[in-house]
Amino acid sequence: MALGFRIKELIMKLHSMWQEYPALQADLSASLQLMEKSLKLKNKEVEQAILSMIHSGGKLLRPAYQLLFSAYGSDKDREKAVALAASIEMLHTASLIHDDIVDHADTRRKLPTIRSEFGNDVAVYAGDYLFVCCFKLMADYASSMKSLQMNSRSMEKILAGELGQMSKRYDLSVTVEDYLENIRGKTAELFALSCFIGAYESGTSLRFANQAREIGEAIGLAFQIMDDVLDYSQDAAALGKPVLEDVRQGVYSLPLLMALKSDRQQLLPLLEKQDAMTDTDTHEVYRIVQESAGIEEAKKLAADYTKKALQAIQKLPETKDETKTYLYQITAQILGRQN
């Protein structure tokens, strides 16, 4: 297949939000194509499983931030920027595949998960292979040991966040601080890494790259909180995942933690059932949280992190390609999302 035709085909598959940013859209498409080319598996079932995940409709936010911050340095190496964006998305995709195994999830983005369609064994190997591809691209294209060190440290922090969440399952004494610590690792860290790598590998100063990292962390925290708010705001069909499945598995997000402060007596008898909760129980939890101040309190904290990110972006210099403007618009859009 001709290169130009394949890029056009991939552009058509990208989320519609990127249509307003043609240059970024093209780079994201090139990153997807590189992800495809990096798959060199004899086992075609695993390869097909990975391809199905790559093209399942994700927004590609993390590689987008990596690409945007790569515009700030003096090293205008598009090939490297695209490759590092692909490595970031591979890392994200691998973590999602493994999350779905741990969570026994059957759907993601309104499509069957790899584990439900191909089985846990294929899903494990698919995730493992993407980790390998991520490290290979990073090693091939990153020009500094600092970037490789940051990548490995971020992996450690992501895992620490996941383990922290696991250790607090069904723990009714879990605090807001515990929750924030866990999402800082499991979600915000990859946003932070994306922004840091994009800036640093394009030749910016370490100080600027660390500023980019802080912006990414604030975006990631706000993004995860809003994701958790949406669990209590829409049904499974709108979100593409089962309503309150996390609660059944003992993972208590911010809206529920806030609701526990005011409606603990109503919620405790339901939550104490743990994995024996029925659909009626989860719908009752859903109702109580919706009628409490939990959702609004969570939205306020998300708004604080959103404000922090947007104010920091406003302080960035503008580039000839209007990078600051795009960063601000995209961040405001995704953190104000309804689905």
N, C-alpha and C positions, 0 to 999 in steps of 0.2 A: 504494500500500500504506500502511495506517495506520501512523503513527510507532510507537505502542505495540506493534503486532504485529511490526514489523520488529526492534525492540529485543529482544523475546522470542525471535525467530527467531535473532538473532545470539548471544544468551546461550547458546542450545542448542548453538551451534557452537564456543563457547570451550572451551579445555582444561579438563578436569574439576577441576584443582587450584584453580580460582577459585570453585568452588561453596561453599567454606567462608567466602568473603568476599563476601557479596551486594552490598554497596555498591560495592566495587572492581570486581566482575564487571559491574555495570551501567555503570560509567564506561568500562570497557574496551570494552563493547559499543557504547556511544555513540561512542567513538573509531573503532571499525571502521566504524560507519555514516557518520561524517564523512569517513573515507577514501574510502568509496564515492561520497559526494556530491561530493567534490572532483574526481572523474574526469569530465572534460568533453571527451572525445575524439571527433572525427568518425570516426577509424579504430577501428572496433569490434573488430578483431582484437587490436590493442594493448590496448584497454580490457579485453577478455575475458582476455587474458594476465595483466594486473595483478590483476584480480578473482580469478583462479585462485590467484595467489600469496598475496593477502591472506587467502584462506579455506583455506589449505593446512594449517592446524593448528598454527601457531606458538604458543608459550606467551605471547607478548606481555609478556615480562619487563621490557623497557626502559620501555615506557609505564607498566607497573604501578609501577615504582620512581618514575617521574616523578609519577604521581598520588599515591602515598603521601607523598612528601616535600612535595607541595603542601598537605598538611594542616597543616604547621607554621607557615605564615605567617598574617598577619592578613587577607590579601586572599582571601576565600573565594569566588572566582569560578570556579564549576564549568565554565562554558562555555569559559573560557580554559584551564583545566587539561586539559579533554578535547581541545581543539584542539592544545595543545602536545604532549600524549601521542600524538595522531595524527601530528603532524609527526615525532616521534621514531621511530615505527614505520615511517613512510614512508622515512625515511633508512636505517633498518636494512634494510628490504625491498629498496630500490634497491641497496644494497651487496651483498646476497645474490644478486640477479639478475645483477649484473656479475661477482661471484665465480664463479658457475656458468659464465659464458661463458669466463672465463680458464681455469678448471679443466676445461673440457669435460665438466662433470658432467651426467649423464643423469637422476639422481634426487635429490630432497631431501624429507625428511619422508615417505619411502616413496611419493612421487608424482613424476611426470615434471617435470623442470625446464622453465621457459619456453623455454629455448634448444632443448631436445630436442623439445618439443611444437610450438612455433611457429617455431623457427629463430633464428639469432643476430641477424638484423636486427631482428626484433620484440623480442627480449630487450634489445638495446641501447636501443631507443627507449622500451621500458617502464621500464627503469631510469632513463633520463634524465628521463622525464616525472615519475617519482616524486620525483626530486631537486628538480624545479621546484615540485611540489606542497608538498614539505617546506618549502622556502624561503618560499613564498607564505604558508603558514599561520603560520610563525614570524614573518614580517614583519607579518602582520595582527594577531597576538595578543600577541606579546612586548611588554612595556611599557618595556623598557630597552635601550639600545644595548649594554650589557654582555652581555646574553643573546645578541644577534645576533653580537657579537664572539666569544663563547664557542662558538657554533654553528659559525662559520667556522673557528675555530682547531681545533675538534674534527675537522672535515672534513679539515683539513690533516694532523692527527696520524693519523687513520685511514688516509689515503692513504700517509703515510710508513711506517706499519706494514706495509701491503700491499707497498709497493715494497721495504722492507727484507727482507721474506720472499722476494720474487721475486729479489732480488740474491743471496740465499744458497742458491738452488736448486742441488742436487747438490754443495753445498760441505761436504765432510767435516770441515772445520775449524771449522764453526759451533759456537758456545759456548752454554751455558745462558743467559749474559747476553744474547747476540744474540737468542735465542728470547724471553726475557722482554721485551726492548725492543720486539720486533715485535708480540707479543700485547698489550702495553700500549697500542699504537696501534690495531691492527686490531680488537680485541675490547673491552678494558677501557675505552677512551676513551668509547665510546658509553654504557656503564653510568654512567661518571662524569658525562657531560653530562646524562643523564636525571635523576640525583639532584640535580645543581646547578641545572638549570633549574626543576625542580619546587619546590625550596626558594626560590630567589631570586625567581622570578616570583610566588610567593605572598606576598612581602613580608618574608621573613626577612632577617637581617643578612648581609652578605657573608661574615663569619666563619663563620656557621652553614652557609651555602651551600657554602663551601669544605670544611667538615667532611663535608657530604653527598657532595661530589665525591670525597673520599678514600675514603669508604665504598664508593661506586660503583666506584671503580678496584679496590679490593681484591676486591670481589665479581666483577668482570669477569675479573681475573687467575685467581682460583680456578675460576671457571666454565670458562674456556678450558682450563686444565690438566686439569680433570676430563673435559672433552669429549675431549681428546687421550688420556687414560687409557682412556676407553671404547672408543676405536678398537682397543685391544689387549685388551679384556676381553669383547667381544661380537661377534657376527657381523653381516653386513650387514643381514639381515632385522630384527634387533632395533634397530639404530641408524638404519635408513632411509637408509644411504649405503654405497657399496662399501668393503670392508675394505682398509685401507692404500693407498687410491688416492693419498693425499698422498705416500706414499713413492715410488711410481712417478713422481710429478711432481717429486721432489727436495725435498720439504718435510719436514724432519725435526723431529718434535715432541719434547717433553720425555722421555717414556718411552724413546724410541729413543736420544736423546742420553745419557741416564743409562746405558743398556745398552752404548753404545759405550765407556764408560769401563772396563767389565769384560770385555766380549766383542768387542772391536774386531777381533781376528783372524778371528773367525767371520763378522762382519757386513760387513767391508770388501769381500771378493770379491763379495758379493751387491749391495751398494749401488753399487759401481763400474760395474755394468752400466747404471745410470741408467734411461732409459726403455725399455731393452731387457729389463728384468726380466720374467720369466714369472710365471704364477700360482704355480708351484712355488716360485720365488724369494721372492715376497712371503709365502707361507705359512711359509717357513723363517725369514724375518725375524720374522714374527709369533710363531713358536714360541720363537726365541732370546730375544726381548724378554720374553715371558711367563715364561720360565724364569730370567731374570736378576732383578736387584734393581731394574731400571728402573722398573717399574710402582709398586712400593712407595716408591721415592725420589720419584717424581713425586707420588704421593698425599700424602707428607709435606709437600711444598712447597705443594700445594693446601690442606692442612689448616692450614698457617701463615697463608695469606691468608684462609682462612675464619675462623680464630680472630681475626685482626685486624679483619675486618669485624664479626663478632658482638660483640666487646668494645666496638667503637666505637658500635654500635647500642645496646648496653646503657646507655651513658652519655647517650643522648639523653633529653630529657624525654618523658613520656607525654602523649598528647592525650586529650581526652574520647572520641575515636573509637578509642582503643587502637592508634594508628598504630605506636608503638614495638613493641608486642607482635606486630602483623602483620608488620612489617619483619623482626623476629627469626625468626618462624616460617617465613616464606616463604624467607628467605635460608638458614636451616638446611635446609629441604626441598630447594631446588634444588641446593645444594652437596653434599648427601648423596645425590644422585640415582644411580640405577642405569641409566637410559636417557634 
